[in-house]
Each structure stands twice: as C-alpha cells, then as structure tokens.
Amino acid sequence: MDRLMKELENLDQALPVGISAEPKDNNIMHWNAIILGPDKSPWEGGSFKLTLQFPEDYPTKPPTVRFISRMFHPNIYADGRICLAILQNQWSPINDVATILTSIQSLLRDPNPNSPANKEAAKMFTENKREYNRRIRELVDLSWTYD
C-alpha cells in the first residue's frame, strides 16, 4: 500500500497527457483509469476506461488491468483483459501505474498481430486495414457515450 500511495502522490507528474488514473471509492487497491486514443492513430479522439486491481503483494506481482470500454484490438480479449508482456511474463517491480498505462496507450497505436488475444481483430488488422480502422472509428465515436 505504501508503494501505491507514493505512486498516487507522483502520478500527475508521471503520466503523459491523455492518461489519468485514481483510486476508485478511495480504495488504494482498485483504480479507475482513462486513456485517450493516441494522436495520429485510428483511436484518436476516443476516451477509453480501464480498471486496475492491485494484488496485496504489488509490486512483486502485476495488477489485473482490464478495459471497461468496448474494444476491438488484436491484443485485447473480449472481456477487456490486455495481452501485454509487462502485465504477464515480463513483469518487473520497477514498473508502475504510469509505465503500465503508457504502455497500453502505445499498444493501441502499435498492435502486435503476431500475439493475438482477438484473432478476428488481428486478421483484420493484417488483411483489411481499412475495415479495421472503420471498426475502430465506430468505437471511438461510442467511447464518449459509456458510463
């Protein structure tokens, strides 16, 4: 908990523009976050909500991070979980909330279709980029209507 309290204190300086996060209902172990779609990407102009659930042994173990917003992305599962190495097999205690959220924002811009969590999105990304981008633009438009 001490580590999360320190991260919270420094969050404003650590997060880049377009990313915000804070504890949900004053529970330091459960956070809400918002990532704005990266500029010059199909996600530009969107606002996407996530949750971060921290285990008792954080930072030894990574948080569970999920998108609440509907997503269509090669590296995001249907339930919102994210296929990202730093949240799984490449986790390190030096990672923090800012690193996690910045990495997720970068993943939106640069998906890895070779490690798909959503095979349909990965196939469309590689074989029909125009249709993939159209689907993303629909989600961007809807992203501002979710609670």
C-alpha positions as CSV (number, residue, x, y, z in Angstrom):
1,M,0.0,0.0,0.0
2,D,2.9,2.4,0.7
3,R,4.1,2.0,-2.8
4,L,0.7,2.7,-4.3
5,M,0.3,5.8,-2.1
6,K,3.7,7.1,-3.3
7,E,2.7,6.4,-6.9
8,L,-0.6,8.3,-6.4
9,E,1.3,11.3,-5.0
10,N,3.6,11.4,-8.0
11,L,1.0,10.5,-10.7
12,D,0.3,14.0,-12.0
13,Q,4.0,14.4,-13.0
14,A,4.5,10.8,-14.1
15,L,1.5,10.4,-16.5
16,P,1.7,11.8,-20.0
17,V,-1.1,14.0,-21.5
18,G,-4.1,11.9,-22.3
19,I,-3.9,9.4,-19.4
20,S,-5.4,9.7,-16.0
21,A,-5.9,7.4,-13.1
22,E,-7.1,7.4,-9.5
23,P,-8.3,5.1,-6.8
24,K,-11.9,4.0,-7.0
25,D,-14.0,5.0,-4.0
26,N,-10.9,5.8,-2.0
27,N,-9.7,2.1,-2.3
28,I,-6.0,2.3,-3.0
29,M,-6.1,-1.3,-4.3
30,H,-8.7,-0.7,-7.0
31,W,-8.2,2.1,-9.5
32,N,-10.0,3.6,-12.5
33,A,-8.1,5.0,-15.4
34,I,-8.9,6.7,-18.7
35,I,-6.7,6.6,-21.8
36,L,-7.3,8.9,-24.7
37,G,-6.7,7.4,-28.1
38,P,-3.2,8.3,-29.3
39,D,-2.8,11.0,-31.9
40,K,-2.4,10.0,-35.5
41,S,-4.0,6.6,-34.9
42,P,-7.4,5.2,-35.6
43,W,-8.1,5.6,-31.8
44,E,-7.5,9.3,-31.9
45,G,-10.4,11.3,-30.3
46,G,-11.6,8.3,-28.2
47,S,-11.8,8.0,-24.4
48,F,-11.3,4.5,-23.1
49,K,-12.0,3.4,-19.5
50,L,-10.0,0.8,-17.6
51,T,-9.7,-0.7,-14.2
52,L,-6.6,-1.7,-12.3
53,Q,-6.9,-4.2,-9.4
54,F,-3.7,-4.5,-7.4
55,P,-2.8,-7.6,-5.5
56,E,-1.7,-7.5,-1.9
57,D,1.9,-8.3,-3.0
58,Y,2.2,-5.4,-5.5
59,P,4.7,-4.5,-6.9
60,T,6.1,-8.1,-6.7
61,K,3.0,-9.1,-8.8
62,P,1.4,-7.1,-11.5
63,P,-2.1,-5.6,-11.2
64,T,-5.0,-7.0,-13.2
65,V,-5.8,-4.5,-15.8
66,R,-9.0,-4.5,-18.0
67,F,-10.7,-2.2,-20.4
68,I,-14.3,-1.4,-19.4
69,S,-14.9,0.3,-22.7
70,R,-15.7,-1.9,-25.6
71,M,-12.6,-2.6,-27.6
72,F,-11.6,-4.2,-30.9
73,H,-7.9,-4.7,-30.9
74,P,-5.5,-7.6,-31.7
75,N,-4.1,-7.6,-28.2
76,I,-7.3,-7.1,-26.1
77,Y,-9.5,-10.0,-25.2
78,A,-13.3,-9.8,-25.4
79,D,-13.5,-9.4,-21.6
80,G,-11.2,-6.4,-21.7
81,R,-8.0,-8.2,-20.5
82,I,-4.9,-7.0,-22.2
83,C,-2.2,-9.2,-23.7
84,L,0.9,-7.2,-22.9
85,A,4.2,-8.7,-21.8
86,I,4.8,-6.3,-18.9
87,L,1.5,-7.4,-17.4
88,Q,2.4,-11.0,-17.7
89,N,5.7,-12.8,-18.2
90,Q,7.9,-9.7,-18.3
91,W,6.5,-8.0,-15.2
92,S,9.1,-6.2,-13.1
93,P,8.6,-4.4,-9.8
94,I,10.2,-1.3,-11.4
95,N,7.0,-0.9,-13.5
96,D,4.4,1.4,-12.0
97,V,1.0,2.7,-12.9
98,A,2.4,5.3,-15.3
99,T,4.5,2.7,-17.1
100,I,1.6,0.3,-17.4
101,L,-0.9,2.9,-18.7
102,T,1.7,4.5,-21.1
103,S,2.4,1.0,-22.5
104,I,-1.3,0.3,-23.0
105,Q,-1.7,3.6,-24.9
106,S,1.3,2.7,-27.1
107,L,-0.2,-0.7,-27.7
108,L,-3.4,1.0,-29.1
109,R,-1.2,2.8,-31.7
110,D,1.1,-0.2,-32.4
111,P,-0.7,-3.6,-32.1
112,N,1.1,-6.9,-32.2
113,P,-1.0,-9.1,-34.5
114,N,1.5,-11.9,-34.0
115,S,0.4,-12.4,-30.4
116,P,-3.4,-12.1,-30.8
117,A,-5.8,-12.0,-27.9
118,N,-8.5,-11.3,-30.5
119,K,-7.9,-13.3,-33.6
120,E,-10.6,-11.5,-35.7
121,A,-9.1,-8.1,-35.0
122,A,-5.5,-9.4,-35.7
123,K,-6.6,-10.9,-39.0
124,M,-8.5,-7.7,-40.0
125,F,-5.5,-5.6,-38.9
126,T,-3.2,-7.5,-41.2
127,E,-5.5,-8.3,-44.1
128,N,-8.0,-5.4,-44.3
129,K,-6.6,-2.3,-42.5
130,R,-9.4,-0.1,-44.0
131,E,-12.2,-2.2,-42.4
132,Y,-10.1,-2.5,-39.1
133,N,-9.8,1.3,-39.0
134,R,-13.6,1.7,-39.7
135,R,-14.4,-0.6,-36.8
136,I,-12.1,1.4,-34.5
137,R,-13.6,4.7,-35.6
138,E,-17.1,3.3,-34.5
139,L,-15.7,2.5,-31.1
140,V,-14.1,6.0,-30.8
141,D,-17.5,7.5,-31.5
142,L,-19.2,5.3,-28.9
143,S,-16.4,5.8,-26.4
144,W,-17.9,9.1,-25.2
145,T,-21.3,7.6,-24.5
146,Y,-20.3,4.9,-22.0
147,D,-20.9,5.4,-18.3
